[in-house]
Amino acid sequence: MVAAWSRTIAIAAAIFSFLIGVLIEIAQEYIAANRTMDIMDAVANTIGIILAVTFIWLLSKRFNTYS
């Protein structure tokens, strides 16, 4: 069963995921050897976050009956 949808938790998780993705990209540029930062990776991460939040929201609407 899918847990009840929480907009606050979803927004916090999305922001946290975005920040971690950006920090990893920055670390690839300045810390890791033989790695480079790519803005398209950050865009792909953001699209993935949006799709995941949307998918979980749809599952929550479909399987929670609030009876």
N, C-alpha and C positions, 0 to 999 in steps of 0.2 A: 504494500500500500504506500502511496506517495504521501508525504507529510503535507500539512496545510501550507499554502503559499504565504510567504512573508515578504512583502515588498522591501522592507528595511534590510532584511538579511540578504536578499538578492542583490540589492544595490551595493551593500557593503562588500559582498563577495566579488561582484563585478569590478568594483574600484580596486580592491586588493589584488585581484588577478591582473588587472591592467598595469598597476604599479610594479608588480613583480616582473611582468613581461618587459616593461621598459627598463627596469633595473638590470635585467639579464642582458638586454641589448647593449646597454651602456657598458656593462662589465666586459662583454665580448670585444668592444672597441678598445677599452683602456687597460684591461687587466690580462685577458687571455692572449696567449701567443698564437699567431696564425689564425685568428678569428677576426671578423669585421662586423660592425654594426650595419644592419640593413633595415631601413624604414618599412619595407614591405613585410618583414617578419612581424613588426609591431602592428601593422594593418591586419595581417592574417590573425594574429592573436586577438585583436579587438573584434574581428568578425566572428571568431570562434566563441568569444565571451557572449556576444549578442545572441548567437544561435543557441548556446547552452541555456541562457536565461529564458529565452523564448520557449525552448523545448520543455524545460521544467515547469514553466507557467502553464503551458498547454496540458501537460500531464496532470498538473494539479487541478486544473479546471475539469478535466475529463473524469478523474477518479475520485475526487472528493465530493460527497453528496450533501454535506452540512445538514444532516437530519436531526 
